[in-house]
Amino acid sequence: MYHDLSVQGSGGSYVKLNAFSFWDGVGIYTKIALMIAFGISLPFTLFQLWAFVSPGLTGDDQIYSICLFELSGGSCFWLLCCLAADRIVPDASGGW
């Protein structure tokens, strides 16, 4: 049996989420909730990690660590943007 789950989008229109069983629908909502929770909690977790590590570092080590985090974080961000532009967007739009 095929079930339609409709969710109201940001523009007021409804978006259909397709599910083939009851548990698929529950899984969709659970995955969305976990992604949102991870996105909200990640900055606090990283802050706590930095607050734990930074007292043991010297001034130069702190500067190098911050530069390393910015470089690796920026690299991962742009890599994922390129992946999304190459793989995800053409699949969602039906091809360019």
C-alpha positions, 0 to 999 in steps of 0.5 A: 500500500502506498501512503502520501505524507504531505508537509507544508513547505516554507512558501505555503505549498505542500510537499509530498513525502512518499512512503510505502509502509507506515514505518517508512513514514515514521523513518522519514520524520525521525531522520528529519528530526535527527538532522535538525537536532544534529545541526542545532547541537553541533555548535555547542558540542564543538564549543565544549570540545574547544573549551576542554582542549584550549587551556592545554595549548600555548598561544601559537598552538591555539592559532595553528589549531584555529587556522587548521579548523577553518581550513578543513571546515571550509574545504569540506564545505566547498567539497560538499557544495561541488558534490551537491551541484554535480550529483544532487541537483541534477537528480532532483531537477531531472537533469540539466 
